[in-house]
Amino acid sequence: MLDKKMAAAINNHIQEEMYSFYLYLAMAEYGADKGLMGMRHWMRNQAMEEMGHVVRFMNYLEEKGAAVELKAIKAPPKSWKTPQLAFEEVYKHEVYITSCINNLVDLALSLKDHSTANLLNWFVGEQVEEEAGVKGVVDMINLTGNAPGGMFMVDRELAARPAAVDPLNPAAA
Ligand code: FEO
């Protein structure tokens, strides 16, 4: 059993996670277009993590006997002025997603819904990692400045990102 307000808020949030998935896929294609295959790899794996988040929320709604309601996803941008600006947008987007998770936690606590609060606790920790991970990339790009070959070196680092966990089995994360 899940409060209707909580179920609606989780369904709205699934849409945010789906947009994150879409946004990072678009950034992966932008990277591929620029010949930055490390960026493509990093963004595709980031997108897979977002799909894992979607599945985690969907599984929870199923377990609680609440309906999953998939909503329309808006189209993400197709390109960015520079790879640096794309990664800065990832960081800003993750800060926004953190605020969404915090709002869900506030709602769960106001409803005394401890099972949802327990689910969300995992996401609170995950958002700390997500923000830190992309901030590390932004810092790395800033450190190279506009040095010739700087983005080429960063791209090699991005290619080393470990593969995301199977999104259909997010509990393995
Ligand atoms: Fe699902 Fe990147 O937050």
Backbone and ligand atoms as CSV (ligand in chain L), in Angstrom:
chain,resi,resn,atom,element,x,y,z
A,1,MET,N,N,0.858,-1.202,0.000
A,1,MET,CA,C,0.000,0.000,0.000
A,1,MET,C,C,0.889,1.246,0.000
A,2,LEU,N,N,0.531,2.161,-0.885
A,2,LEU,CA,C,1.317,3.400,-0.974
A,2,LEU,C,C,0.341,4.566,-1.064
A,3,ASP,N,N,0.622,5.624,-0.302
A,3,ASP,CA,C,-0.207,6.826,-0.369
A,3,ASP,C,C,-0.246,7.326,-1.823
A,4,LYS,N,N,-1.420,7.759,-2.261
A,4,LYS,CA,C,-1.579,8.205,-3.666
A,4,LYS,C,C,-0.647,9.363,-3.997
A,5,LYS,N,N,-0.461,10.272,-3.029
A,5,LYS,CA,C,0.417,11.428,-3.286
A,5,LYS,C,C,1.857,10.973,-3.498
A,6,MET,N,N,2.247,9.964,-2.705
A,6,MET,CA,C,3.628,9.457,-2.831
A,6,MET,C,C,3.802,8.745,-4.167
A,7,ALA,N,N,2.797,7.923,-4.546
A,7,ALA,CA,C,2.883,7.201,-5.820
A,7,ALA,C,C,2.949,8.195,-6.983
A,8,ALA,N,N,2.145,9.263,-6.913
A,8,ALA,CA,C,2.150,10.262,-7.996
A,8,ALA,C,C,3.504,10.964,-8.069
A,9,ALA,N,N,4.061,11.274,-6.901
A,9,ALA,CA,C,5.357,11.973,-6.882
A,9,ALA,C,C,6.456,11.067,-7.439
A,10,ILE,N,N,6.395,9.776,-7.137
A,10,ILE,CA,C,7.413,8.854,-7.672
A,10,ILE,C,C,7.243,8.731,-9.182
A,11,ASN,N,N,6.007,8.648,-9.661
A,11,ASN,CA,C,5.795,8.580,-11.111
A,11,ASN,C,C,6.311,9.843,-11.803
A,12,ASN,N,N,6.095,11.002,-11.187
A,12,ASN,CA,C,6.656,12.234,-11.765
A,12,ASN,C,C,8.179,12.176,-11.783
A,13,HIS,N,N,8.725,11.595,-10.722
A,13,HIS,CA,C,10.188,11.543,-10.664
A,13,HIS,C,C,10.756,10.547,-11.687
A,14,ILE,N,N,10.030,9.496,-11.968
A,14,ILE,CA,C,10.486,8.555,-13.014
A,14,ILE,C,C,10.680,9.318,-14.330
A,15,GLN,N,N,9.791,10.264,-14.580
A,15,GLN,CA,C,9.925,11.080,-15.798
A,15,GLN,C,C,11.248,11.867,-15.764
A,16,GLU,N,N,11.615,12.388,-14.595
A,16,GLU,CA,C,12.886,13.129,-14.478
A,16,GLU,C,C,14.070,12.207,-14.750
A,17,GLU,N,N,14.000,10.982,-14.229
A,17,GLU,CA,C,15.110,10.038,-14.438
A,17,GLU,C,C,15.170,9.624,-15.911
A,18,MET,N,N,14.000,9.479,-16.542
A,18,MET,CA,C,13.979,9.136,-17.965
A,18,MET,C,C,14.576,10.272,-18.789
A,19,TYR,N,N,14.285,11.527,-18.394
A,19,TYR,CA,C,14.873,12.652,-19.121
A,19,TYR,C,C,16.396,12.650,-18.943
A,20,SER,N,N,16.845,12.310,-17.727
A,20,SER,CA,C,18.294,12.235,-17.497
A,20,SER,C,C,18.901,11.214,-18.452
A,21,PHE,N,N,18.262,10.062,-18.570
A,21,PHE,CA,C,18.710,8.999,-19.486
A,21,PHE,C,C,18.814,9.561,-20.912
A,22,TYR,N,N,17.782,10.250,-21.325
A,22,TYR,CA,C,17.720,10.816,-22.681
A,22,TYR,C,C,18.811,11.875,-22.895
A,23,LEU,N,N,18.957,12.744,-21.884
A,23,LEU,CA,C,19.934,13.834,-21.974
A,23,LEU,C,C,21.346,13.269,-22.145
A,24,TYR,N,N,21.663,12.247,-21.357
A,24,TYR,CA,C,23.029,11.715,-21.422
A,24,TYR,C,C,23.265,10.912,-22.704
A,25,LEU,N,N,22.209,10.278,-23.216
A,25,LEU,CA,C,22.359,9.625,-24.527
A,25,LEU,C,C,22.654,10.673,-25.596
A,26,ALA,N,N,21.961,11.819,-25.515
A,26,ALA,CA,C,22.195,12.896,-26.488
A,26,ALA,C,C,23.623,13.415,-26.370
A,27,MET,N,N,24.110,13.542,-25.147
A,27,MET,CA,C,25.490,14.014,-24.952
A,27,MET,C,C,26.488,12.978,-25.464
A,28,ALA,N,N,26.154,11.693,-25.341
A,28,ALA,CA,C,27.030,10.637,-25.866
A,28,ALA,C,C,27.159,10.785,-27.383
A,29,GLU,N,N,26.048,11.067,-28.037
A,29,GLU,CA,C,26.081,11.218,-29.498
A,29,GLU,C,C,26.828,12.486,-29.902
A,30,TYR,N,N,26.686,13.541,-29.092
A,30,TYR,CA,C,27.458,14.773,-29.355
A,30,TYR,C,C,28.950,14.448,-29.264
A,31,GLY,N,N,29.337,13.690,-28.225
A,31,GLY,CA,C,30.748,13.301,-28.074
A,31,GLY,C,C,31.222,12.478,-29.263
A,32,ALA,N,N,30.394,11.524,-29.687
A,32,ALA,CA,C,30.772,10.674,-30.831
A,32,ALA,C,C,30.971,11.536,-32.074
A,33,ASP,N,N,30.095,12.536,-32.233
A,33,ASP,CA,C,30.188,13.417,-33.403
A,33,ASP,C,C,31.490,14.206,-33.404
A,34,LYS,N,N,31.993,14.495,-32.203
A,34,LYS,CA,C,33.252,15.252,-32.087
A,34,LYS,C,C,34.465,14.323,-32.078
A,35,GLY,N,N,34.248,13.032,-32.222
A,35,GLY,CA,C,35.373,12.091,-32.192
A,35,GLY,C,C,35.848,11.787,-30.780
A,36,LEU,N,N,35.037,12.152,-29.782
A,36,LEU,CA,C,35.418,11.924,-28.378
A,36,LEU,C,C,34.747,10.626,-27.905
A,37,MET,N,N,35.399,9.509,-28.199
A,37,MET,CA,C,34.764,8.228,-27.903
A,37,MET,C,C,34.792,7.907,-26.409
A,38,GLY,N,N,35.707,8.523,-25.677
A,38,GLY,CA,C,35.710,8.375,-24.220
A,38,GLY,C,C,34.495,9.075,-23.620
A,39,MET,N,N,34.195,10.263,-24.137
A,39,MET,CA,C,32.992,10.984,-23.676
A,39,MET,C,C,31.743,10.179,-24.016
A,40,ARG,N,N,31.722,9.617,-25.215
A,40,ARG,CA,C,30.575,8.773,-25.610
A,40,ARG,C,C,30.402,7.622,-24.620
A,41,HIS,N,N,31.519,6.970,-24.284
A,41,HIS,CA,C,31.486,5.842,-23.343
A,41,HIS,C,C,30.992,6.308,-21.962
A,42,TRP,N,N,31.529,7.419,-21.487
A,42,TRP,CA,C,31.169,7.932,-20.147
A,42,TRP,C,C,29.676,8.271,-20.107
A,43,MET,N,N,29.207,8.967,-21.131
A,43,MET,CA,C,27.802,9.397,-21.145
A,43,MET,C,C,26.854,8.206,-21.319
A,44,ARG,N,N,27.237,7.253,-22.144
A,44,ARG,CA,C,26.354,6.083,-22.314
A,44,ARG,C,C,26.240,5.311,-21.000
A,45,ASN,N,N,27.342,5.209,-20.290
A,45,ASN,CA,C,27.285,4.511,-18.996
A,45,ASN,C,C,26.497,5.314,-17.975
A,46,GLN,N,N,26.610,6.634,-18.060
A,46,GLN,CA,C,25.801,7.484,-17.173
A,46,GLN,C,C,24.312,7.275,-17.484
A,47,ALA,N,N,24.010,7.197,-18.772
A,47,ALA,CA,C,22.616,6.963,-19.179
A,47,ALA,C,C,22.121,5.618,-18.638
A,48,MET,N,N,22.965,4.593,-18.707
A,48,MET,CA,C,22.554,3.273,-18.194
A,48,MET,C,C,22.296,3.334,-16.689
A,49,GLU,N,N,23.089,4.149,-15.980
A,49,GLU,CA,C,22.831,4.303,-14.536
A,49,GLU,C,C,21.458,4.924,-14.312
A,50,GLU,N,N,21.114,5.897,-15.167
A,50,GLU,CA,C,19.790,6.534,-15.026
A,50,GLU,C,C,18.676,5.523,-15.275
A,51,MET,N,N,18.878,4.658,-16.268
A,51,MET,CA,C,17.860,3.629,-16.515
A,51,MET,C,C,17.755,2.698,-15.299
A,52,GLY,N,N,18.882,2.429,-14.670
A,52,GLY,CA,C,18.855,1.637,-13.437
A,52,GLY,C,C,18.030,2.324,-12.358
A,53,HIS,N,N,18.117,3.664,-12.293
A,53,HIS,CA,C,17.311,4.405,-11.308
A,53,HIS,C,C,15.825,4.282,-11.625
A,54,VAL,N,N,15.513,4.394,-12.928
A,54,VAL,CA,C,14.116,4.245,-13.359
A,54,VAL,C,C,13.579,2.885,-12.916
A,55,VAL,N,N,14.349,1.828,-13.212
A,55,VAL,CA,C,13.902,0.461,-12.908
A,55,VAL,C,C,13.747,0.285,-11.391
A,56,ARG,N,N,14.657,0.874,-10.630
A,56,ARG,CA,C,14.572,0.775,-9.165
A,56,ARG,C,C,13.249,1.372,-8.664
A,57,PHE,N,N,12.866,2.540,-9.194
A,57,PHE,CA,C,11.596,3.162,-8.789
A,57,PHE,C,C,10.402,2.347,-9.287
A,58,MET,N,N,10.494,1.842,-10.526
A,58,MET,CA,C,9.370,1.043,-11.056
A,58,MET,C,C,9.179,-0.228,-10.229
A,59,ASN,N,N,10.286,-0.890,-9.907
A,59,ASN,CA,C,10.191,-2.114,-9.094
A,59,ASN,C,C,9.515,-1.823,-7.758
A,60,TYR,N,N,9.868,-0.660,-7.182
A,60,TYR,CA,C,9.300,-0.301,-5.882
A,60,TYR,C,C,7.787,-0.097,-5.992
A,61,LEU,N,N,7.355,0.633,-7.034
A,61,LEU,CA,C,5.909,0.842,-7.206
A,61,LEU,C,C,5.194,-0.498,-7.366
A,62,GLU,N,N,5.792,-1.397,-8.159
A,62,GLU,CA,C,5.184,-2.731,-8.334
A,62,GLU,C,C,5.055,-3.441,-6.990
A,63,GLU,N,N,6.152,-3.429,-6.224
A,63,GLU,CA,C,6.141,-4.131,-4.930
A,63,GLU,C,C,5.072,-3.584,-3.994
A,64,LYS,N,N,4.812,-2.265,-4.114
A,64,LYS,CA,C,3.831,-1.636,-3.227
A,64,LYS,C,C,2.427,-1.671,-3.813
A,65,GLY,N,N,2.268,-2.318,-4.960
A,65,GLY,CA,C,0.941,-2.434,-5.560
A,65,GLY,C,C,0.429,-1.134,-6.160
A,66,ALA,N,N,1.352,-0.235,-6.521
A,66,ALA,CA,C,0.958,1.045,-7.128
A,66,ALA,C,C,1.259,0.991,-8.627
A,67,ALA,N,N,0.419,1.692,-9.409
A,67,ALA,CA,C,0.588,1.654,-10.866
A,67,ALA,C,C,1.761,2.524,-11.310
A,68,VAL,N,N,2.529,1.989,-12.259
A,68,VAL,CA,C,3.570,2.788,-12.915
A,68,VAL,C,C,2.902,3.570,-14.036
A,69,GLU,N,N,3.129,4.893,-14.050
A,69,GLU,CA,C,2.540,5.733,-15.118
A,69,GLU,C,C,3.670,6.428,-15.859
A,70,LEU,N,N,3.940,5.915,-17.054
A,70,LEU,CA,C,5.021,6.515,-17.840
A,70,LEU,C,C,4.506,7.750,-18.572
A,71,LYS,N,N,5.288,8.807,-18.502
A,71,LYS,CA,C,4.858,10.094,-19.081
A,71,LYS,C,C,5.757,10.467,-20.258
A,72,ALA,N,N,5.325,11.455,-21.008
A,72,ALA,CA,C,6.098,11.902,-22.181
A,72,ALA,C,C,7.452,12.464,-21.741
A,73,ILE,N,N,8.437,12.214,-22.574
A,73,ILE,CA,C,9.788,12.733,-22.287
A,73,ILE,C,C,10.120,13.779,-23.350
A,74,LYS,N,N,10.530,14.965,-22.915
A,74,LYS,CA,C,10.850,15.997,-23.915
A,74,LYS,C,C,12.193,15.667,-24.576
A,75,ALA,N,N,12.357,16.196,-25.765
A,75,ALA,CA,C,13.607,15.952,-26.492
A,75,ALA,C,C,14.735,16.755,-25.856
A,76,PRO,N,N,15.897,16.133,-25.672
A,76,PRO,CA,C,17.039,16.883,-25.131
A,76,PRO,C,C,17.681,17.716,-26.240
A,77,PRO,N,N,18.597,18.650,-25.873
A,77,PRO,CA,C,19.340,19.365,-26.918
A,77,PRO,C,C,20.154,18.374,-27.755
A,78,LYS,N,N,20.552,18.841,-28.946
A,78,LYS,CA,C,21.345,17.956,-29.822
A,78,LYS,C,C,22.836,18.239,-29.718
A,79,SER,N,N,23.150,19.469,-29.314
A,79,SER,CA,C,24.586,19.792,-29.255
A,79,SER,C,C,24.842,20.857,-28.195
A,80,TRP,N,N,26.115,20.990,-27.880
A,80,TRP,CA,C,26.573,21.949,-26.894
A,80,TRP,C,C,27.732,22.717,-27.520
A,81,LYS,N,N,28.010,23.916,-26.969
A,81,LYS,CA,C,29.085,24.710,-27.598
A,81,LYS,C,C,30.426,24.015,-27.468
A,82,THR,N,N,30.649,23.408,-26.303
A,82,THR,CA,C,31.914,22.692,-26.068
A,82,THR,C,C,31.616,21.471,-25.191
A,83,PRO,N,N,32.505,20.457,-25.224
A,83,PRO,CA,C,32.339,19.323,-24.297
A,83,PRO,C,C,32.329,19.796,-22.843
A,84,GLN,N,N,33.144,20.815,-22.546
A,84,GLN,CA,C,33.180,21.329,-21.172
A,84,GLN,C,C,31.799,21.801,-20.735
A,85,LEU,N,N,31.103,22.515,-21.611
A,85,LEU,CA,C,29.760,23.012,-21.261
A,85,LEU,C,C,28.776,21.858,-21.091
A,86,ALA,N,N,28.961,20.793,-21.854
A,86,ALA,CA,C,28.086,19.624,-21.684
A,86,ALA,C,C,28.284,19.028,-20.288
A,87,PHE,N,N,29.537,18.858,-19.878
A,87,PHE,CA,C,29.775,18.271,-18.545
A,87,PHE,C,C,29.307,19.210,-17.436
A,88,GLU,N,N,29.451,20.531,-17.660
A,88,GLU,CA,C,28.933,21.459,-16.646
A,88,GLU,C,C,27.408,21.338,-16.544
A,89,GLU,N,N,26.770,21.080,-17.677
A,89,GLU,CA,C,25.306,20.886,-17.646
A,89,GLU,C,C,24.944,19.603,-16.905
A,90,VAL,N,N,25.753,18.563,-17.073
A,90,VAL,CA,C,25.503,17.319,-16.316
A,90,VAL,C,C,25.542,17.632,-14.818
A,91,TYR,N,N,26.561,18.390,-14.408
A,91,TYR,CA,C,26.689,18.708,-12.980
A,91,TYR,C,C,25.450,19.466,-12.481
A,92,LYS,N,N,25.055,20.502,-13.247
A,92,LYS,CA,C,23.865,21.295,-12.836
A,92,LYS,C,C,22.623,20.405,-12.804
A,93,HIS,N,N,22.522,19.511,-13.767
A,93,HIS,CA,C,21.345,18.631,-13.826
A,93,HIS,C,C,21.325,17.702,-12.608
A,94,GLU,N,N,22.484,17.182,-12.232
A,94,GLU,CA,C,22.525,16.283,-11.073
A,94,GLU,C,C,22.187,17.020,-9.772
A,95,VAL,N,N,22.617,18.280,-9.676
A,95,VAL,CA,C,22.243,19.084,-8.494
A,95,VAL,C,C,20.721,19.239,-8.458
A,96,TYR,N,N,20.128,19.455,-9.634
A,96,TYR,CA,C,18.658,19.554,-9.713
A,96,TYR,C,C,17.999,18.232,-9.293
A,97,ILE,N,N,18.532,17.096,-9.789
A,97,ILE,CA,C,17.951,15.790,-9.422
A,97,ILE,C,C,18.077,15.561,-7.910
A,98,THR,N,N,19.187,15.995,-7.341
A,98,THR,CA,C,19.337,15.884,-5.884
A,98,THR,C,C,18.209,16.642,-5.182
A,99,SER,N,N,17.871,17.835,-5.689
A,99,SER,CA,C,16.785,18.611,-5.057
A,99,SER,C,C,15.456,17.871,-5.209
A,100,CYS,N,N,15.265,17.188,-6.350
A,100,CYS,CA,C,14.025,16.400,-6.537
A,100,CYS,C,C,13.962,15.261,-5.522
A,101,ILE,N,N,15.082,14.573,-5.328
A,101,ILE,CA,C,15.122,13.464,-4.355
A,101,ILE,C,C,14.840,14.010,-2.949
A,102,ASN,N,N,15.427,15.157,-2.639
A,102,ASN,CA,C,15.192,15.751,-1.318
A,102,ASN,C,C,13.706,16.062,-1.116
A,103,ASN,N,N,13.050,16.551,-2.173
A,103,ASN,CA,C,11.607,16.833,-2.070
A,103,ASN,C,C,10.817,15.548,-1.827
A,104,LEU,N,N,11.238,14.456,-2.484
A,104,LEU,CA,C,10.560,13.170,-2.261
A,104,LEU,C,C,10.747,12.713,-0.813
A,105,VAL,N,N,11.952,12.906,-0.299
A,105,VAL,CA,C,12.215,12.525,1.099
A,105,VAL,C,C,11.306,13.343,2.026
A,106,ASP,N,N,11.217,14.643,1.758
A,106,ASP,CA,C,10.352,15.506,2.594
A,106,ASP,C,C,8.915,14.988,2.582
A,107,LEU,N,N,8.428,14.616,1.391
A,107,LEU,CA,C,7.051,14.121,1.289
A,107,LEU,C,C,6.893,12.804,2.060
A,108,ALA,N,N,7.854,11.889,1.864
A,108,ALA,CA,C,7.775,10.584,2.550
A,108,ALA,C,C,7.746,10.785,4.066
A,109,LEU,N,N,8.589,11.682,4.552
A,109,LEU,CA,C,8.642,11.901,6.008
A,109,LEU,C,C,7.345,12.551,6.504
A,110,SER,N,N,6.801,13.473,5.690
A,110,SER,CA,C,5.552,14.135,6.116
A,110,SER,C,C,4.399,13.132,6.173
A,111,LEU,N,N,4.487,12.069,5.349
A,111,LEU,CA,C,3.430,11.040,5.333
A,111,LEU,C,C,3.735,9.895,6.310
A,112,LYS,N,N,4.856,10.012,7.012
A,112,LYS,CA,C,5.341,8.927,7.888
A,112,LYS,C,C,5.476,7.624,7.087
A,113,ASP,N,N,5.933,7.762,5.844
A,113,ASP,CA,C,6.079,6.627,4.928
A,113,ASP,C,C,7.539,6.149,5.011
A,114,HIS,N,N,7.790,5.274,5.953
A,114,HIS,CA,C,9.184,4.877,6.204
A,114,HIS,C,C,9.728,3.935,5.146
A,115,SER,N,N,8.853,3.170,4.485
A,115,SER,CA,C,9.387,2.272,3.449
A,115,SER,C,C,9.891,3.088,2.266
A,116,THR,N,N,9.152,4.137,1.877
A,116,THR,CA,C,9.644,4.977,0.772
A,116,THR,C,C,10.891,5.752,1.221
A,117,ALA,N,N,10.873,6.217,2.472
A,117,ALA,CA,C,12.055,6.929,2.970
A,117,ALA,C,C,13.281,6.022,2.917
A,118,ASN,N,N,13.078,4.737,3.188
A,118,ASN,CA,C,14.191,3.782,3.143
A,118,ASN,C,C,14.707,3.620,1.712
A,119,LEU,N,N,13.784,3.518,0.754
A,119,LEU,CA,C,14.187,3.454,-0.656
A,119,LEU,C,C,14.983,4.706,-1.031
A,120,LEU,N,N,14.448,5.857,-0.610
A,120,LEU,CA,C,15.058,7.129,-1.002
A,120,LEU,C,C,16.421,7.339,-0.362
A,121,ASN,N,N,16.632,6.679,0.760
A,121,ASN,CA,C,17.924,6.803,1.428
A,121,ASN,C,C,19.048,6.352,0.488
A,122,TRP,N,N,18.795,5.287,-0.287
A,122,TRP,CA,C,19.788,4.818,-1.267
A,122,TRP,C,C,20.063,5.923,-2.287
A,123,PHE,N,N,18.993,6.596,-2.730
A,123,PHE,CA,C,19.162,7.643,-3.744
A,123,PHE,C,C,19.894,8.868,-3.190
A,124,VAL,N,N,19.695,9.146,-1.913
A,124,VAL,CA,C,20.414,10.276,-1.305
A,124,VAL,C,C,21.918,10.024,-1.415
A,125,GLY,N,N,22.334,8.800,-1.078
A,125,GLY,CA,C,23.757,8.450,-1.185
A,125,GLY,C,C,24.229,8.436,-2.631
A,126,GLU,N,N,23.394,7.928,-3.506
A,126,GLU,CA,C,23.734,7.854,-4.929
A,126,GLU,C,C,23.965,9.246,-5.508
A,127,GLN,N,N,23.145,10.208,-5.091
A,127,GLN,CA,C,23.305,11.565,-5.628
A,127,GLN,C,C,24.624,12.195,-5.179
A,128,VAL,N,N,25.077,11.851,-3.976
A,128,VAL,CA,C,26.387,12.362,-3.535
A,128,VAL,C,C,27.455,11.859,-4.510
A,129,GLU,N,N,27.368,10.567,-4.858
A,129,GLU,CA,C,28.342,9.981,-5.799
A,129,GLU,C,C,28.202,10.586,-7.190
A,130,GLU,N,N,26.967,10.785,-7.628
A,130,GLU,CA,C,26.746,11.298,-8.989
A,130,GLU,C,C,27.316,12.718,-9.125
A,131,GLU,N,N,27.036,13.558,-8.125
A,131,GLU,CA,C,27.559,14.928,-8.197
A,131,GLU,C,C,29.090,14.923,-8.153
A,132,ALA,N,N,29.639,14.105,-7.252
A,132,ALA,CA,C,31.101,14.082,-7.104
A,132,ALA,C,C,31.765,13.550,-8.378
A,133,GLY,N,N,31.159,12.524,-8.984
A,133,GLY,CA,C,31.748,11.919,-10.186
A,133,GLY,C,C,31.852,12.920,-11.320
A,134,VAL,N,N,30.784,13.652,-11.565
A,134,VAL,CA,C,30.826,14.577,-12.705
A,134,VAL,C,C,31.627,15.837,-12.353
A,135,LYS,N,N,31.625,16.214,-11.074
A,135,LYS,CA,C,32.445,17.371,-10.684
A,135,LYS,C,C,33.915,17.049,-10.931
A,136,GLY,N,N,34.285,15.784,-10.708
A,136,GLY,CA,C,35.667,15.357,-10.981
A,136,GLY,C,C,36.020,15.547,-12.448
A,137,VAL,N,N,35.067,15.258,-13.324
A,137,VAL,CA,C,35.323,15.436,-14.768
A,137,VAL,C,C,35.449,16.921,-15.098
A,138,VAL,N,N,34.534,17.739,-14.553
A,138,VAL,CA,C,34.581,19.189,-14.820
A,138,VAL,C,C,35.920,19.754,-14.331
A,139,ASP,N,N,36.350,19.336,-13.141
A,139,ASP,CA,C,37.629,19.810,-12.596
A,139,ASP,C,C,38.779,19.403,-13.504
A,140,MET,N,N,38.720,18.155,-14.003
A,140,MET,CA,C,39.791,17.652,-14.869
A,140,MET,C,C,39.871,18.497,-16.141
A,141,ILE,N,N,38.717,18.825,-16.710
A,141,ILE,CA,C,38.705,19.634,-17.939
A,141,ILE,C,C,39.248,21.036,-17.630
A,142,ASN,N,N,38.844,21.592,-16.485
A,142,ASN,CA,C,39.323,22.927,-16.114
A,142,ASN,C,C,40.837,22.937,-15.925
A,143,LEU,N,N,41.371,21.847,-15.379
A,143,LEU,CA,C,42.813,21.783,-15.132
A,143,LEU,C,C,43.612,21.800,-16.432
A,144,THR,N,N,43.025,21.211,-17.473
A,144,THR,CA,C,43.757,21.191,-18.748
A,144,THR,C,C,43.650,22.538,-19.445
A,145,GLY,N,N,42.700,23.399,-18.972
A,145,GLY,CA,C,42.508,24.702,-19.594
A,145,GLY,C,C,42.269,24.536,-21.073
A,146,ASN,N,N,42.865,25.401,-21.838
A,146,ASN,CA,C,42.716,25.281,-23.288
A,146,ASN,C,C,43.992,24.726,-23.899
A,147,ALA,N,N,44.713,23.948,-23.085
A,147,ALA,CA,C,45.977,23.399,-23.590
A,147,ALA,C,C,45.722,22.537,-24.822
A,148,PRO,N,N,46.604,22.633,-25.830
A,148,PRO,CA,C,46.421,21.800,-27.009
A,148,PRO,C,C,46.411,20.327,-26.600
A,149,GLY,N,N,45.471,19.600,-27.071
A,149,GLY,CA,C,45.415,18.164,-26.738
A,149,GLY,C,C,44.816,17.882,-25.384
A,150,GLY,N,N,44.400,18.948,-24.651
A,150,GLY,CA,C,43.863,18.744,-23.301
A,150,GLY,C,C,42.646,17.848,-23.289
A,151,MET,N,N,41.684,18.138,-24.163
A,151,MET,CA,C,40.455,17.345,-24.184
A,151,MET,C,C,40.736,15.929,-24.672
A,152,PHE,N,N,41.778,15.800,-25.514
A,152,PHE,CA,C,42.159,14.460,-25.976
A,152,PHE,C,C,42.606,13.610,-24.779
A,153,MET,N,N,43.377,14.233,-23.881
A,153,MET,CA,C,43.849,13.491,-22.697
A,153,MET,C,C,42.687,13.185,-21.753
A,154,VAL,N,N,41.788,14.164,-21.563
A,154,VAL,CA,C,40.622,13.931,-20.704
A,154,VAL,C,C,39.791,12.790,-21.275
A,155,ASP,N,N,39.673,12.775,-22.597
A,155,ASP,CA,C,38.844,11.746,-23.238
A,155,ASP,C,C,39.378,10.348,-22.948
A,156,ARG,N,N,40.700,10.232,-22.870
A,156,ARG,CA,C,41.283,8.912,-22.541
A,156,ARG,C,C,40.902,8.494,-21.133
A,157,GLU,N,N,40.846,9.463,-20.223
A,157,GLU,CA,C,40.418,9.161,-18.847
A,157,GLU,C,C,38.942,8.745,-18.820
A,158,LEU,N,N,38.134,9.448,-19.603
A,158,LEU,CA,C,36.694,9.148,-19.625
A,158,LEU,C,C,36.438,7.734,-20.144
A,159,ALA,N,N,37.312,7.288,-21.046
A,159,ALA,CA,C,37.149,5.946,-21.623
A,159,ALA,C,C,37.366,4.852,-20.579
A,160,ALA,N,N,38.008,5.220,-19.463
A,160,ALA,CA,C,38.338,4.214,-18.441
A,160,ALA,C,C,37.212,4.040,-17.427
A,161,ARG,N,N,36.114,4.780,-17.590
A,161,ARG,CA,C,35.000,4.622,-16.629
A,161,ARG,C,C,34.511,3.172,-16.652
A,162,PRO,N,N,34.380,2.548,-15.474
A,162,PRO,CA,C,33.868,1.167,-15.449
A,162,PRO,C,C,32.449,1.100,-15.999
A,163,ALA,N,N,32.108,-0.039,-16.584
A,163,ALA,CA,C,30.775,-0.210,-17.164
A,163,ALA,C,C,29.719,-0.120,-16.058
A,164,ALA,N,N,28.592,0.477,-16.402
A,164,ALA,CA,C,27.479,0.586,-15.451
A,164,ALA,C,C,26.919,-0.795,-15.156
A,165,VAL,N,N,26.302,-0.910,-13.985
A,165,VAL,CA,C,25.643,-2.153,-13.621
A,165,VAL,C,C,24.469,-2.391,-14.578
A,166,ASP,N,N,24.106,-3.664,-14.774
A,166,ASP,CA,C,22.958,-4.005,-15.628
A,166,ASP,C,C,21.728,-3.228,-15.150
A,167,PRO,N,N,21.163,-2.334,-15.984
A,167,PRO,CA,C,20.028,-1.521,-15.509
A,167,PRO,C,C,18.817,-2.343,-15.133
A,168,LEU,N,N,18.702,-3.577,-15.675
A,168,LEU,CA,C,17.552,-4.404,-15.308
A,168,LEU,C,C,17.755,-5.114,-13.969
A,169,ASN,N,N,18.966,-5.003,-13.444
A,169,ASN,CA,C,19.254,-5.602,-12.142
A,169,ASN,C,C,19.953,-4.572,-11.256
A,170,PRO,N,N,19.276,-3.413,-11.016
A,170,PRO,CA,C,19.943,-2.312,-10.329
A,170,PRO,C,C,20.321,-2.638,-8.901
A,171,ALA,N,N,19.673,-3.649,-8.320
A,171,ALA,CA,C,19.986,-3.983,-6.924
A,171,ALA,C,C,21.402,-4.505,-6.788
A,172,ALA,N,N,22.028,-4.881,-7.923
A,172,ALA,CA,C,23.410,-5.372,-7.877
A,172,ALA,C,C,24.403,-4.221,-7.672
A,173,ALA,N,N,23.895,-2.970,-7.767
A,173,ALA,CA,C,24.812,-1.809,-7.650
A,173,ALA,C,C,25.341,-1.680,-6.233
L,1,FEO,FE1,FE,19.349,9.397,-11.487
L,1,FEO,FE2,FE,21.827,11.024,-12.112
L,1,FEO,O1,O,20.365,10.791,-11.043
